[in-house]
Amino acid sequence: MDYRKLGPSGTVVTAYCLGTMTFGAEADEAASHKLLDDYFAWGGNFI
C-alpha cells in the first residue's frame, strides 16, 4: 500500500480509501467483516 499525509495534520493514511456504502445492503455482516479484515491485512487504514 502507498501511504500519504492527510492534509496539514500529518496523519498518514493509505492512498486508497475503503468505502462501506454496501455494508448491510449488498454485503451481509460476515462479508463486511471479511472485507475489513482483508483490507487491514493489506495495510489499509483509511475507511
All heavy atoms as TSV, in Angstrom:
chain	resi	resn	atom	element	x	y	z
A	1	MET	N	N	0.847	-1.189	0.000
A	1	MET	CA	C	0.000	0.000	0.000
A	1	MET	C	C	0.885	1.243	0.000
A	1	MET	O	O	1.908	1.292	0.650
A	1	MET	CB	C	-0.869	0.047	1.248
A	1	MET	CG	C	-2.029	-0.892	1.265
A	1	MET	SD	S	-3.433	-0.148	0.491
A	1	MET	CE	C	-4.638	-1.390	0.793
A	2	ASP	N	N	0.400	2.232	-0.705
A	2	ASP	CA	C	1.038	3.547	-0.688
A	2	ASP	C	C	0.379	4.366	0.410
A	2	ASP	O	O	-0.829	4.292	0.616
A	2	ASP	CB	C	0.839	4.261	-2.024
A	2	ASP	CG	C	1.580	3.597	-3.163
A	2	ASP	OD1	O	2.646	3.002	-2.906
A	2	ASP	OD2	O	1.110	3.683	-4.297
A	3	TYR	N	N	1.195	5.157	1.100
A	3	TYR	CA	C	0.681	5.995	2.173
A	3	TYR	C	C	0.937	7.455	1.843
A	3	TYR	O	O	1.928	7.789	1.193
A	3	TYR	CB	C	1.350	5.632	3.506
A	3	TYR	CG	C	1.018	4.238	3.963
A	3	TYR	CD1	C	1.799	3.159	3.589
A	3	TYR	CD2	C	-0.094	4.001	4.756
A	3	TYR	CE1	C	1.486	1.867	3.997
A	3	TYR	CE2	C	-0.411	2.723	5.172
A	3	TYR	CZ	C	0.380	1.663	4.788
A	3	TYR	OH	O	0.055	0.397	5.197
A	4	ARG	N	N	0.041	8.303	2.316
A	4	ARG	CA	C	0.158	9.736	2.078
A	4	ARG	C	C	-0.253	10.491	3.335
A	4	ARG	O	O	-1.013	9.992	4.158
A	4	ARG	CB	C	-0.750	10.140	0.925
A	4	ARG	CG	C	-0.397	9.414	-0.346
A	4	ARG	CD	C	-0.878	10.160	-1.552
A	4	ARG	NE	N	-0.318	9.540	-2.748
A	4	ARG	CZ	C	-1.000	8.820	-3.614
A	4	ARG	NH1	N	-2.284	8.623	-3.428
A	4	ARG	NH2	N	-0.409	8.319	-4.677
A	5	LYS	N	N	0.258	11.713	3.458
A	5	LYS	CA	C	-0.162	12.567	4.559
A	5	LYS	C	C	-1.536	13.145	4.238
A	5	LYS	O	O	-1.805	13.551	3.114
A	5	LYS	CB	C	0.836	13.701	4.778
A	5	LYS	CG	C	2.116	13.237	5.408
A	5	LYS	CD	C	3.007	14.399	5.733
A	5	LYS	CE	C	4.300	13.890	6.345
A	5	LYS	NZ	N	5.232	14.984	6.603
A	6	LEU	N	N	-2.391	13.194	5.244
A	6	LEU	CA	C	-3.746	13.716	5.092
A	6	LEU	C	C	-3.753	15.173	5.550
A	6	LEU	O	O	-3.841	15.472	6.742
A	6	LEU	CB	C	-4.731	12.890	5.912
A	6	LEU	CG	C	-6.197	13.273	5.818
A	6	LEU	CD1	C	-6.709	13.085	4.395
A	6	LEU	CD2	C	-7.026	12.442	6.772
A	7	GLY	N	N	-3.622	16.061	4.597
A	7	GLY	CA	C	-3.638	17.488	4.899
A	7	GLY	C	C	-2.495	17.905	5.798
A	7	GLY	O	O	-1.503	17.193	5.943
A	8	PRO	N	N	-2.620	19.060	6.430
A	8	PRO	CA	C	-1.537	19.582	7.267
A	8	PRO	C	C	-1.422	18.903	8.635
A	8	PRO	O	O	-0.499	19.188	9.383
A	8	PRO	CB	C	-1.895	21.060	7.427
A	8	PRO	CG	C	-3.374	21.101	7.297
A	8	PRO	CD	C	-3.729	20.015	6.316
A	9	SER	N	N	-2.333	17.981	8.947
A	9	SER	CA	C	-2.310	17.333	10.261
A	9	SER	C	C	-1.129	16.387	10.420
A	9	SER	O	O	-0.718	16.077	11.528
A	9	SER	CB	C	-3.602	16.554	10.498
A	9	SER	OG	O	-3.653	15.413	9.651
A	10	GLY	N	N	-0.602	15.881	9.282
A	10	GLY	CA	C	0.497	14.922	9.350
A	10	GLY	C	C	0.029	13.493	9.524
A	10	GLY	O	O	0.845	12.582	9.558
A	11	THR	N	N	-1.263	13.279	9.625
A	11	THR	CA	C	-1.798	11.924	9.737
A	11	THR	C	C	-1.494	11.160	8.457
A	11	THR	O	O	-1.698	11.669	7.358
A	11	THR	CB	C	-3.320	11.960	9.959
A	11	THR	OG1	O	-3.595	12.705	11.140
A	11	THR	CG2	C	-3.895	10.568	10.088
A	12	VAL	N	N	-0.996	9.952	8.595
A	12	VAL	CA	C	-0.637	9.138	7.438
A	12	VAL	C	C	-1.728	8.105	7.195
A	12	VAL	O	O	-2.099	7.352	8.090
A	12	VAL	CB	C	0.728	8.447	7.664
A	12	VAL	CG1	C	1.078	7.560	6.491
A	12	VAL	CG2	C	1.810	9.495	7.875
A	13	VAL	N	N	-2.252	8.107	5.960
A	13	VAL	CA	C	-3.307	7.180	5.570
A	13	VAL	C	C	-2.927	6.520	4.251
A	13	VAL	O	O	-2.048	6.993	3.532
A	13	VAL	CB	C	-4.674	7.888	5.425
A	13	VAL	CG1	C	-5.139	8.450	6.753
A	13	VAL	CG2	C	-4.623	8.963	4.369
A	14	THR	N	N	-3.606	5.440	3.937
A	14	THR	CA	C	-3.364	4.769	2.672
A	14	THR	C	C	-3.920	5.608	1.523
A	14	THR	O	O	-4.828	6.406	1.705
A	14	THR	CB	C	-4.034	3.388	2.644
A	14	THR	OG1	O	-5.412	3.525	2.998
A	14	THR	CG2	C	-3.362	2.431	3.596
A	15	ALA	N	N	-3.336	5.413	0.348
A	15	ALA	CA	C	-3.777	6.163	-0.831
A	15	ALA	C	C	-5.178	5.748	-1.256
A	15	ALA	O	O	-5.880	6.496	-1.916
A	15	ALA	CB	C	-2.790	5.952	-1.969
A	16	TYR	N	N	-5.582	4.553	-0.859
A	16	TYR	CA	C	-6.907	4.041	-1.210
A	16	TYR	C	C	-7.785	3.985	0.025
A	16	TYR	O	O	-7.402	3.440	1.051
A	16	TYR	CB	C	-6.810	2.642	-1.823
A	16	TYR	CG	C	-6.058	2.640	-3.132
A	16	TYR	CD1	C	-4.734	2.258	-3.184
A	16	TYR	CD2	C	-6.682	3.043	-4.300
A	16	TYR	CE1	C	-4.036	2.270	-4.381
A	16	TYR	CE2	C	-6.005	3.057	-5.499
A	16	TYR	CZ	C	-4.678	2.670	-5.534
A	16	TYR	OH	O	-3.998	2.693	-6.712
A	17	CYS	N	N	-8.973	4.547	-0.096
A	17	CYS	CA	C	-9.942	4.535	0.993
A	17	CYS	C	C	-10.938	3.406	0.754
A	17	CYS	O	O	-11.390	3.201	-0.370
A	17	CYS	CB	C	-10.661	5.876	1.034
A	17	CYS	SG	S	-11.927	5.974	2.293
A	18	LEU	N	N	-11.276	2.675	1.799
A	18	LEU	CA	C	-12.274	1.618	1.691
A	18	LEU	C	C	-13.653	2.216	1.927
A	18	LEU	O	O	-13.955	2.699	3.019
A	18	LEU	CB	C	-12.006	0.518	2.717
A	18	LEU	CG	C	-13.034	-0.610	2.748
A	18	LEU	CD1	C	-13.005	-1.404	1.441
A	18	LEU	CD2	C	-12.799	-1.530	3.930
A	19	GLY	N	N	-14.491	2.189	0.898
A	19	GLY	CA	C	-15.859	2.660	1.031
A	19	GLY	C	C	-16.725	1.573	1.664
A	19	GLY	O	O	-16.508	0.387	1.442
A	20	THR	N	N	-17.683	1.969	2.453
A	20	THR	CA	C	-18.505	0.995	3.174
A	20	THR	C	C	-19.987	1.135	2.852
A	20	THR	O	O	-20.829	0.644	3.597
A	20	THR	CB	C	-18.295	1.151	4.692
A	20	THR	OG1	O	-18.669	2.483	5.077
A	20	THR	CG2	C	-16.865	0.886	5.088
A	21	MET	N	N	-20.298	1.771	1.748
A	21	MET	CA	C	-21.697	2.004	1.406
A	21	MET	C	C	-22.481	0.707	1.211
A	21	MET	O	O	-23.689	0.669	1.471
A	21	MET	CB	C	-21.780	2.851	0.137
A	21	MET	CG	C	-23.136	3.360	-0.177
A	21	MET	SD	S	-22.964	4.578	-1.503
A	21	MET	CE	C	-24.636	4.727	-1.999
A	22	THR	N	N	-21.821	-0.358	0.785
A	22	THR	CA	C	-22.527	-1.617	0.538
A	22	THR	C	C	-22.685	-2.468	1.796
A	22	THR	O	O	-23.417	-3.455	1.770
A	22	THR	CB	C	-21.805	-2.461	-0.526
A	22	THR	OG1	O	-20.508	-2.796	-0.050
A	22	THR	CG2	C	-21.691	-1.711	-1.833
A	23	PHE	N	N	-22.006	-2.078	2.880
A	23	PHE	CA	C	-22.117	-2.862	4.106
A	23	PHE	C	C	-23.561	-2.818	4.598
A	23	PHE	O	O	-24.138	-1.756	4.771
A	23	PHE	CB	C	-21.196	-2.319	5.194
A	23	PHE	CG	C	-19.728	-2.599	4.973
A	23	PHE	CD1	C	-19.258	-3.106	3.785
A	23	PHE	CD2	C	-18.817	-2.358	5.976
A	23	PHE	CE1	C	-17.912	-3.368	3.587
A	23	PHE	CE2	C	-17.472	-2.616	5.790
A	23	PHE	CZ	C	-17.022	-3.113	4.587
A	24	GLY	N	N	-24.144	-3.983	4.809
A	24	GLY	CA	C	-25.514	-4.067	5.288
A	24	GLY	C	C	-26.542	-4.088	4.176
A	24	GLY	O	O	-27.670	-4.484	4.396
A	25	ALA	N	N	-26.174	-3.638	2.979
A	25	ALA	CA	C	-27.106	-3.637	1.853
A	25	ALA	C	C	-26.776	-4.783	0.903
A	25	ALA	O	O	-27.551	-5.720	0.750
A	25	ALA	CB	C	-27.060	-2.304	1.124
A	26	GLU	N	N	-25.622	-4.717	0.276
A	26	GLU	CA	C	-25.204	-5.754	-0.667
A	26	GLU	C	C	-24.303	-6.796	-0.008
A	26	GLU	O	O	-24.185	-7.905	-0.504
A	26	GLU	CB	C	-24.486	-5.113	-1.846
A	26	GLU	CG	C	-25.376	-4.176	-2.636
A	26	GLU	CD	C	-24.615	-3.339	-3.638
A	26	GLU	OE1	O	-23.425	-3.606	-3.867
A	26	GLU	OE2	O	-25.211	-2.415	-4.199
A	27	ALA	N	N	-23.656	-6.431	1.076
A	27	ALA	CA	C	-22.783	-7.351	1.803
A	27	ALA	C	C	-23.352	-7.553	3.205
A	27	ALA	O	O	-23.582	-6.582	3.921
A	27	ALA	CB	C	-21.365	-6.783	1.888
A	28	ASP	N	N	-23.573	-8.810	3.566
A	28	ASP	CA	C	-24.089	-9.071	4.906
A	28	ASP	C	C	-22.976	-8.860	5.941
A	28	ASP	O	O	-21.853	-8.494	5.606
A	28	ASP	CB	C	-24.691	-10.470	5.010
A	28	ASP	CG	C	-23.683	-11.587	4.771
A	28	ASP	OD1	O	-22.472	-11.308	4.661
A	28	ASP	OD2	O	-24.116	-12.751	4.691
A	29	GLU	N	N	-23.274	-9.080	7.199
A	29	GLU	CA	C	-22.317	-8.816	8.270
A	29	GLU	C	C	-21.039	-9.629	8.115
A	29	GLU	O	O	-19.934	-9.099	8.271
A	29	GLU	CB	C	-22.954	-9.088	9.634
A	29	GLU	CG	C	-22.060	-8.702	10.796
A	29	GLU	CD	C	-22.738	-8.847	12.145
A	29	GLU	OE1	O	-23.945	-9.159	12.207
A	29	GLU	OE2	O	-22.034	-8.647	13.156
A	30	ALA	N	N	-21.165	-10.903	7.784
A	30	ALA	CA	C	-19.985	-11.759	7.639
A	30	ALA	C	C	-19.106	-11.295	6.472
A	30	ALA	O	O	-17.877	-11.221	6.602
A	30	ALA	CB	C	-20.408	-13.212	7.423
A	31	ALA	N	N	-19.724	-10.949	5.348
A	31	ALA	CA	C	-18.964	-10.477	4.192
A	31	ALA	C	C	-18.303	-9.129	4.494
A	31	ALA	O	O	-17.169	-8.886	4.077
A	31	ALA	CB	C	-19.870	-10.366	2.985
A	32	SER	N	N	-18.989	-8.279	5.225
A	32	SER	CA	C	-18.436	-6.980	5.586
A	32	SER	C	C	-17.208	-7.139	6.471
A	32	SER	O	O	-16.191	-6.467	6.275
A	32	SER	CB	C	-19.488	-6.133	6.305
A	32	SER	OG	O	-20.598	-5.900	5.471
A	33	HIS	N	N	-17.286	-8.041	7.441
A	33	HIS	CA	C	-16.131	-8.303	8.307
A	33	HIS	C	C	-14.966	-8.860	7.498
A	33	HIS	O	O	-13.811	-8.498	7.736
A	33	HIS	CB	C	-16.503	-9.264	9.436
A	33	HIS	CG	C	-17.219	-8.605	10.567
A	33	HIS	ND1	N	-16.584	-7.821	11.506
A	33	HIS	CD2	C	-18.534	-8.587	10.898
A	33	HIS	CE1	C	-17.461	-7.371	12.372
A	33	HIS	NE2	N	-18.671	-7.814	12.021
A	34	LYS	N	N	-15.247	-9.730	6.538
A	34	LYS	CA	C	-14.190	-10.294	5.692
A	34	LYS	C	C	-13.505	-9.197	4.888
A	34	LYS	O	O	-12.279	-9.159	4.782
A	34	LYS	CB	C	-14.777	-11.353	4.763
A	34	LYS	CG	C	-13.847	-11.869	3.703
A	34	LYS	CD	C	-13.254	-13.197	4.080
A	34	LYS	CE	C	-12.461	-13.815	2.951
A	34	LYS	NZ	N	-11.127	-13.284	2.790
A	35	LEU	N	N	-14.299	-8.284	4.321
A	35	LEU	CA	C	-13.724	-7.172	3.567
A	35	LEU	C	C	-12.822	-6.308	4.450
A	35	LEU	O	O	-11.716	-5.929	4.051
A	35	LEU	CB	C	-14.832	-6.311	2.962
A	35	LEU	CG	C	-15.595	-6.906	1.793
A	35	LEU	CD1	C	-16.845	-6.085	1.498
A	35	LEU	CD2	C	-14.708	-6.970	0.572
A	36	LEU	N	N	-13.295	-5.990	5.647
A	36	LEU	CA	C	-12.483	-5.197	6.573
A	36	LEU	C	C	-11.209	-5.932	6.971
A	36	LEU	O	O	-10.123	-5.337	6.982
A	36	LEU	CB	C	-13.297	-4.853	7.830
A	36	LEU	CG	C	-14.337	-3.768	7.677
A	36	LEU	CD1	C	-15.225	-3.714	8.911
A	36	LEU	CD2	C	-13.669	-2.426	7.437
A	37	ASP	N	N	-11.323	-7.206	7.300
A	37	ASP	CA	C	-10.151	-7.989	7.691
A	37	ASP	C	C	-9.123	-8.036	6.572
A	37	ASP	O	O	-7.923	-7.857	6.814
A	37	ASP	CB	C	-10.556	-9.410	8.090
A	37	ASP	CG	C	-11.342	-9.462	9.392
A	37	ASP	OD1	O	-11.282	-8.481	10.160
A	37	ASP	OD2	O	-12.011	-10.483	9.629
A	38	ASP	N	N	-9.577	-8.243	5.341
A	38	ASP	CA	C	-8.657	-8.277	4.200
A	38	ASP	C	C	-8.004	-6.920	3.976
A	38	ASP	O	O	-6.806	-6.828	3.711
A	38	ASP	CB	C	-9.387	-8.728	2.934
A	38	ASP	CG	C	-9.779	-10.190	2.963
A	38	ASP	OD1	O	-9.282	-10.937	3.831
A	38	ASP	OD2	O	-10.605	-10.582	2.110
A	39	TYR	N	N	-8.782	-5.864	4.089
A	39	TYR	CA	C	-8.255	-4.506	3.904
A	39	TYR	C	C	-7.172	-4.204	4.939
A	39	TYR	O	O	-6.105	-3.699	4.606
A	39	TYR	CB	C	-9.408	-3.505	3.989
A	39	TYR	CG	C	-9.015	-2.069	3.807
A	39	TYR	CD1	C	-8.560	-1.593	2.579
A	39	TYR	CD2	C	-9.116	-1.152	4.844
A	39	TYR	CE1	C	-8.214	-0.269	2.405
A	39	TYR	CE2	C	-8.779	0.180	4.683
A	39	TYR	CZ	C	-8.326	0.613	3.454
A	39	TYR	OH	O	-7.981	1.926	3.283
A	40	PHE	N	N	-7.445	-4.534	6.200
A	40	PHE	CA	C	-6.448	-4.305	7.249
A	40	PHE	C	C	-5.216	-5.172	7.068
A	40	PHE	O	O	-4.098	-4.744	7.320
A	40	PHE	CB	C	-7.048	-4.531	8.637
A	40	PHE	CG	C	-8.067	-3.501	9.041
A	40	PHE	CD1	C	-9.246	-3.888	9.654
A	40	PHE	CD2	C	-7.870	-2.156	8.818
A	40	PHE	CE1	C	-10.195	-2.938	10.040
A	40	PHE	CE2	C	-8.803	-1.200	9.183
A	40	PHE	CZ	C	-9.965	-1.603	9.799
A	41	ALA	N	N	-5.409	-6.402	6.606
A	41	ALA	CA	C	-4.281	-7.324	6.370
A	41	ALA	C	C	-3.346	-6.764	5.301
A	41	ALA	O	O	-2.133	-6.997	5.355
A	41	ALA	CB	C	-4.786	-8.696	5.982
A	42	TRP	N	N	-3.890	-6.057	4.331
A	42	TRP	CA	C	-3.077	-5.449	3.268
A	42	TRP	C	C	-2.481	-4.114	3.687
A	42	TRP	O	O	-1.797	-3.458	2.902
A	42	TRP	CB	C	-3.900	-5.291	2.002
A	42	TRP	CG	C	-4.034	-6.574	1.257
A	42	TRP	CD1	C	-5.072	-7.465	1.316
A	42	TRP	CD2	C	-3.086	-7.150	0.354
A	42	TRP	NE1	N	-4.825	-8.542	0.514
A	42	TRP	CE2	C	-3.608	-8.365	-0.091
A	42	TRP	CE3	C	-1.841	-6.745	-0.111
A	42	TRP	CZ2	C	-2.933	-9.190	-0.984
A	42	TRP	CZ3	C	-1.175	-7.567	-1.003
A	42	TRP	CH2	C	-1.719	-8.763	-1.426
A	43	GLY	N	N	-2.771	-3.686	4.914
A	43	GLY	CA	C	-2.169	-2.446	5.422
A	43	GLY	C	C	-3.059	-1.233	5.336
A	43	GLY	O	O	-2.616	-0.120	5.612
A	44	GLY	N	N	-4.325	-1.411	4.986
A	44	GLY	CA	C	-5.245	-0.297	4.868
A	44	GLY	C	C	-5.594	0.306	6.221
A	44	GLY	O	O	-5.658	-0.406	7.225
A	45	ASN	N	N	-5.791	1.621	6.245
A	45	ASN	CA	C	-6.160	2.281	7.496
A	45	ASN	C	C	-7.084	3.483	7.272
A	45	ASN	O	O	-7.266	4.298	8.156
A	45	ASN	CB	C	-4.915	2.726	8.254
A	45	ASN	CG	C	-4.130	3.816	7.541
A	45	ASN	OD1	O	-4.439	4.189	6.419
A	45	ASN	ND2	N	-3.111	4.320	8.200
A	46	PHE	N	N	-7.636	3.602	6.069
A	46	PHE	CA	C	-8.449	4.765	5.720
A	46	PHE	C	C	-9.814	4.257	5.252
A	46	PHE	O	O	-9.969	3.713	4.178
A	46	PHE	CB	C	-7.741	5.540	4.601
A	46	PHE	CG	C	-8.375	6.848	4.193
A	46	PHE	CD1	C	-9.170	7.568	5.042
A	46	PHE	CD2	C	-8.139	7.347	2.923
A	46	PHE	CE1	C	-9.736	8.777	4.655
A	46	PHE	CE2	C	-8.690	8.553	2.517
A	46	PHE	CZ	C	-9.487	9.275	3.388
A	47	ILE	N	N	-10.838	4.441	6.099
A	47	ILE	CA	C	-12.168	3.904	5.808
A	47	ILE	C	C	-13.144	5.050	5.636
A	47	ILE	O	O	-13.174	5.966	6.406
A	47	ILE	CB	C	-12.662	2.979	6.945
A	47	ILE	CG1	C	-11.697	1.831	7.082
A	47	ILE	CG2	C	-14.057	2.466	6.668
A	47	ILE	CD1	C	-11.965	0.943	8.271
